[in-house]
Amino acid sequence: MFLKESRSGHLVQVLNLTELINPFEARTQVQFQQGEDLPDPEYIRKDTLVFPSGETLPRCWLDSHYRDSEISRP
């Protein structure tokens, strides 16, 4: 899956989708897609990633307590 690093705007390939969608993981392994020679994979914080359209990642991928703030209904 390709995402964009929000600060630099560079395209990155996510190498481990399980890490990406796991809300208990703060980082995921990516490979920046720039230049002719691809750099080595590295771990970056998921909160710095956005979809190529600029849309943020779903909250359930980033916050393990995303349901805690919902209003409980009887």
C-alpha positions as CSV (number, residue, x, y, z in Angstrom):
1,M,0.0,0.0,0.0
2,F,1.3,3.4,-0.9
3,L,0.8,6.4,1.5
4,K,2.3,9.9,1.8
5,E,4.5,11.2,4.5
6,S,2.7,14.4,5.5
7,R,5.6,16.6,6.4
8,S,7.7,16.0,3.3
9,G,5.0,14.9,0.9
10,H,7.1,11.9,-0.2
11,L,5.4,8.7,-1.3
12,V,6.1,5.7,0.9
13,Q,5.3,2.0,0.5
14,V,4.0,0.4,3.6
15,L,5.8,-3.0,4.0
16,N,3.7,-4.4,6.8
17,L,-0.1,-3.9,6.6
18,T,-0.7,-5.7,9.9
19,E,1.4,-3.1,11.7
20,L,-0.4,-0.3,9.8
21,I,-3.9,-1.3,10.9
22,N,-3.0,-2.4,14.4
23,P,-3.9,0.5,16.8
24,F,-1.4,-0.8,19.4
25,E,1.5,-0.2,17.1
26,A,2.7,3.5,16.9
27,R,5.2,2.9,14.0
28,T,5.2,0.9,10.8
29,Q,7.9,-0.1,8.4
30,V,8.0,1.8,5.1
31,Q,10.3,2.4,2.2
32,F,10.5,5.9,0.7
33,Q,9.8,5.9,-3.0
34,Q,12.3,8.6,-4.3
35,G,15.2,8.5,-6.6
36,E,16.5,5.7,-8.7
37,D,18.0,3.7,-5.9
38,L,15.4,3.0,-3.2
39,P,16.6,3.6,0.4
40,D,16.6,0.9,3.0
41,P,13.3,0.3,4.8
42,E,12.8,2.3,8.0
43,Y,10.2,2.6,10.8
44,I,8.2,5.8,11.0
45,R,5.3,7.0,13.2
46,K,1.9,6.2,11.7
47,D,0.5,9.6,12.7
48,T,2.9,11.2,10.1
49,L,1.2,9.2,7.3
50,V,-1.8,10.2,5.2
51,F,-3.4,8.8,2.1
52,P,-2.1,10.2,-1.3
53,S,-5.2,12.3,-1.5
54,G,-4.3,14.0,1.8
55,E,-7.0,12.3,3.9
56,T,-5.8,11.2,7.3
57,L,-5.6,7.5,8.3
58,P,-8.7,6.1,10.1
59,R,-8.7,6.7,13.8
60,C,-9.1,3.0,14.5
61,W,-5.7,2.4,12.9
62,L,-4.0,5.0,15.2
63,D,-5.8,5.0,18.6
64,S,-6.3,1.8,20.6
65,H,-8.9,3.7,22.7
66,Y,-11.0,5.0,19.8
67,R,-14.1,3.5,21.2
68,D,-13.7,4.9,24.7
69,S,-14.9,8.4,23.7
70,E,-18.1,7.2,22.1
71,I,-21.3,7.8,24.0
72,S,-22.6,4.6,25.4
73,R,-26.2,3.9,24.6
74,P,-28.6,2.0,26.9
